[in-house]
Amino acid sequence: RAIQIMLDKFAQVSNGGELQPFGRFSKYEVLTIASMIQVEGDAQDFPKVARVIYNRLDAKMPLQLNSTVQYAAGLRGRIALSKASTNIASPYNTYRNLGLPPTPISNPSAAAIKASLNPASHPYLYFITVKPHDTRFTKDYSEFGKWVTEYNKNRAAGLFK
């Protein structure tokens, strides 16, 4: 029943009420992508987050989204993940499994659904929120690594309370 509610909402806000696939992705897969976008970013970044997800899927890279592991492990609301949690055996663990999780992980907003159908145009493969409302995007893994260090400092300083 919950999935049908999400599909109905998706149909209501997408393409004039007509639920459509996007590229090689089915309607259901697009809904799953929108559910991850909802949890992963601030609304102004949804189109960029969408593009990172599509770029990683197209490159056959693991998505490595904290939101999917949090969903699998019952850790919603946590900012950081332990190394151990990224190793849990679950089809929702996008650190261990390629592709999309088997179902949506949240009920996406209209903005997340629209972003899943209209992703930004950029080559980015990585993103991280280094402090509240400061999410950065890059295609360069070494730049991403520097931002991870900045995120860890900000988290230790209590900016994510």
N, C-alpha and C positions, 0 to 999 in steps of 0.2 A: 504494500500500500504506500509506503514512504517513497519508494522509487517512482510509482505512478504519479504522486504529487509533484515530485521533482520534474518528471517528464512533462506534465501538464504546465508547470510554471515555465519550463524551457520553451515549450511551444508558444506560450502566451507572449514571451518577450523577444523571441528570435524571428527574424525575417518575416515580419508581418503576421506572426502567429503560425507560420508554417515551419515545423521542426525540420531542419536540414542537416545533412552531414557536412563536414568541412574537409575538403581534400580527400585523402584516403581514409579519413576517420568517420566512423558511423555516428549516428545521432547519440547513441548511448555512450560512445567513447568521448564525444565532445562534452557531454554532460559530466562525465568523470573528470575530464580536464578542467571544466569550470569549477567543479567541487574542490580541486586542488588549488586553483587560482584564488578562490575565496579565502582559503586558510593561509596561503603563502604571502599575500601582499596587501598593501594598502590600496584602496580603490583607484587612486590616481596611477598606480603602477600595474594594474591588472593587464592591460594590453602588452606590456613588456614581459611580465611573468608568463603570459600565454605564449609569446614568441619563444622564450627560453625553453619552455616545455616542448613546443613543436620542433625547435631546432635540435634538442637533445634526442627526441624520438627519431627524427630524420637521420641523425648521425649514429643511431643505434648505441647511444650512450645511456648508462643508467640515469634515471631522473634524480636520484639522491635528494629527495625532498623530505625534510624533517616532518612535514605534516602527515605523510603517509605512515611513517614509523610511529608517530605519536598516536595516530588512529589505531594502528595494530596493537600497540602496547598499552593502550588506555592512558596515555600521558598527555591528553589535551591540555592546553594552557601552559605547558612548559616551554621555555625559550630554548634551552640547550638540550642536546641529546648526548648521552654517554656513548662511548665507543661500543660498549656491550649492547646497547639498545639498537644500534645500527646493524647488529649481527643476528637479531631475532629471526627465527624461521617463520615467515609469514608471506603469503602472496601480496600483502600490502607493503612489504619492505622494499622500497625502490632503491635502496642501497645494494641489495643482493639480487634483485630481479630486474631484468630489462623490461621495458614496455610499461604499460599502464597497470595500475592495480585493478582487481576484478570488478569493483563497484565504485560508485562515488563515495567520497569520505566526508562530505558535508552537503548541506542544502545550499547551493550557490545562489547568490543574489542576481538580480537582473544585470548588474554591471559586470559580474564575473562571467555570466553566460554570453553577454555581448562581446566581451574580450575574447572568449574562446572562439567566437565566430569572426572576429575582426582583430587579430593580433597585430601588434606593432610590427614594423618592418625594420629589422636589425639583425646583425650576425651574432648577438650575445649567446653565450652558453652557460654563464654563471651569474648568480646574483646573491646578495647577502644584505641584510639589514644591519648596518654597523652600529646604529643607535636608533631609538624610536624616530620614525618618519624620515629616516635617511637610508634608503635602499639604493644600492649601487649595482650596476650591470656592466659586464665585460665579456669579451671573448678570450681574454688572456688569463690563463690559469695562474701565472705568477702574480698578476695584479690582484686576482681574487684571493690568493694566499695572504697577501699583505693586508687586505681588508678583513680577513679572518682574524689576524692578529689584532687589528684595531677593534673588531667586535669583541674579542676576548677581554681586552683591556676595559672596554666600556661596560661589559657585563660584570667584571670584577669590581668596577667602580660603582655599581648599583644603578646604572642607567636604565635597566630593564625591569624595574620593580613595578 
